[in-house]
Structure formats: structure tokens, C-alpha cells
Amino acid sequence: MKNIKSRDKMTRLADFLFEVGMLRKTPRTGYQFLGSGSESVADHSYRVAVLGYVLADMAEADMARTVFMCLFHDLHEARTGDFNYVNRIYNRSYRDKALRHTLEGTGLEDKIYPHWEELEKCESIESLLAQDADQIDFILNLKEEHDMGNPYAATWMDSALKRLRTEQGKKLAETISKTDHKEWWYLGPPPSWWENKSGPDDEE
């Protein structure tokens, strides 16, 4: 009878990549309570990784380690699903077990799992920055929902801001909380584009 242990490494890597793809189909569940907004775990993880890069640069920390922690921080949710703060009061997710099973036989166990352990311990500056990146992605989404009229988003954002652990994270999040989420787009084109509804392609 076939089982995971009978599969060769290359097949297990294929399994692993199919499993990573499940994160595109795994919804983040907190937005059910917020009443607006939606995203997949894959959507979330990408910007968390970018945030980790930015925060590590600000802190002059190890960029690679920070980004790796961010990139894989919710990988287990391909198996467990996303547990929001209310879910966690009543349900338990075996995140460690799920991640170990995901990595089993891939040859990636000793490469990915140590980053997970470091993140969970919250002792290194890189792990604290990665934890902040996770929160700041949520803060960015809450700012968008607030700008678009959700009255609850501001309260949620206040709570998320209090969870930040690093000076770099707090500084960035404070600026985010005061920045209109669409202003970068409107201010990007030259005024002539908005006035004339077009502009030369080579105009900078």
C-alpha cells in the first residue's frame, strides 16, 4: 500500500509544491468578523515576506533569515486552515505537527523547520521583525478597509498596533496608519494625465 514514506524525494518535492499552492485557496478568516475585505494565506504571505525584507533593511538585520521566516510562517495553514483570534479560543491547531508532515521526505526539513523554530521562540531581532511583518500586513489591510468606510477597521488597527515589538515596526506602522492607501497611485502620473486623460508614453 502506498504512503508518504514510500515516495522518493523528487515526488515529495512535487507534493510540497502542490501543497504550497493550496495557500492560494485558503482564506484568511478574520475578515468574516470585520465585515469587509478578503485575502488568501498566499496573498498575505507574499507581502509579509516583502515587509520582512523592508524591516530587516531598516534594522540592519539579517535580511535572508527574516525573509525566510516570513515566507514560511503560515505554510502549515495549507493543512490546518487559518485560525483567527476567536477560533483560537475554542479550537486548537497542531501547527508544528502539520509543518513537520508537510516537509517530511522533501529534503527541506533541516532548511525550513529551523526558521519556524526561530520565529516561534521570538528571541532574535530577525524573529521579532518577522512577527512585526505579519502584523503590519494586517495593519495595511485594515487601513485600506478604514479608508473605504469600514467603521470597525480603526478599532482593529489600534489593537494591532499595540502588538508590534520592534522600533522599526512601530515606526513603519505609525506612518502607514496616517497614509491614504490610494494616494501613491493618484500622485504617480503627471497632472497632465489626469487633466487630458492621456499623456506621452515616455513622460517620467
N, C-alpha and C positions, 0 to 999 in steps of 0.2 A: 504494500500500500504506500502510495506517495505521501511524503510530508516535507515540511520546510527543510529539515536536516538532510534530506536526500538530494537536494538541489545544489548544483555547483555554484561557484562564486559568481560567474558571469550571469547566470539566470537569476541569482538573488539580487544582483545589481539592477537587472531589468525589473524585478519585482519592486525593488526600492523606489525606482523612478516612477513606476505606475502609482505607487503609494503616495509619493510626494505630490503627484498630480491630483490626488483626492482632495488636497487642501484647497484647490480651486472651487470645489463643490461643497466645502464645509463652511457653513455660515458662522459668523461671529454673532452670538446670541443676545448680547446686551442691548442691541438696538430695538429688540422687541419691547423692552421696558421703557426705553427713551421715547419710542413712538415714531421715530423717523430715522432715516439713514440705514445703510446696509453695506456689508462687505464680506468677502470670504477670508478665511485664515491666510490664504496665499496673498491676497491683496494686502492684508495687514503686515505679513512677514517681510514683504519686499521693502516697504517704506521704513519698517523698523531697522532693517539692515542698512539702509541709506542713512538713517538717523544715527545709528551706531558709528558709522564712518565719520559723520559730521562731529558728533560729540567727542569721539576719540581724538580727532584733529584739534578740537578746541582745548582738550585737556592734555594734549601731547602724550597720550597713552598709546598702548599697542593697538593699532588700527585693525590688524588682521584678527587678533583674538576677540576684539569687541564685535567685529562684524560677524565672525563665525558664530558667536553666542547668539547674536540677533537672528541670524539666518535660520538657525535650527531650534530656536527657543520654543516654538509651538509645533514641531514636527510630530510629536506624539498625538496631536489632535486629529490626524488622519485616521486614528483608531478610536480615540476616546470621544471625539467631538469637542466643541468649545463649551466650557463650563463658566458661566458668568457668576457674579458675586452672589446672587440669590440662589442659583443652582448649588453652589458650594456649601450652603447651609444644610442642605438635605441630601446631597449626593457626594460620593467620593469617586475620584478619578485616579486610577493607578498609572500615573504618568510615567514613572520610572520603568515600570514593567512594560508598558506599551512601547516606549522608546527602545528598550533592550530587544524586544521582539522584532521591531522594525529593522534594526541594524544587524540582527543575527545572520551570520553567514555571508555578509556583504564584504567583509574585509575592512569596513569603515568603523567598526566598533571602537577601536582604540584611537580613532581620529576625531570622531564626533562626540562620543559619550563624555570624554573629559571636559569638553566645553560646556556641556549640560551640567555636569557636577560643579564646575566653577561658577556658573550662573546661579545655581541653587544655593550655594554657600554664601554668596553676597559679601565676599571679603575683599576681593581685588578691586581696584579702581575700574578695571575693564568690565567686571561683572556689574558694578553699580551703574556704570554708563549704559550698559545693555539693558538693565532694568528700567532706567530712565527712558531709553529709546522706546521701549514697549509702551510706557505711559504717555510719552509725548505724541506718538502716533494717534493714540486715542484722543488726546487733547486737540490735535489738529482736526480730527473728525468732528469733535464736539464744537469747535469754533465754527466750522462750516455750517453745522446744524443751527447754531445760535444765530449766525448771520442770516440764515434763511427763515428765521422766525420761530424756532422751537424754544418755548419759554423755559423748558426744563434743562436745556443743554448748559446754561450758565451755572446752575447749581452743581451739575455733574462735573463740570470743568473745575470748579472751586475745589471739589473733593480730590480730583485727580492731581491738581497742582500740589496739594499737601503731601502726596505720596512720593514726590521726587526726592532723590537722595544726594545728588551732586550739585555743586555750584553751577557747573556748565549747563546741566539740565534745567535748573531753575531759571537761569538767565535766558536761555533759549525759549522756554515755555512762557515766560512772562512776556517776551516780545510777541510770540505767537498769539497770546490772548488779547493783544492790542492791535493786531494787524488784520485788516479786511482780507478775507480769503480769496477774493477775486481781483483785488487791486493790481496785482502783478500783471494780470492779463490785459486789463484795460489800459494800464500805463505803458505797456510794451510797445505797441505800434506808434509811429509818429502821429501828431494831431491831424495831419492831412489825411490820414487813412480814415479816421472817423468822420472828418468833415466832407470828404469827397467819396467815401465808401470804396476807395481803392487807393493804391499807391504804387510807385515803381518797385519792381521785384528786388532791385539791388539796393534800395534805400536802407540805411542802417540806423 
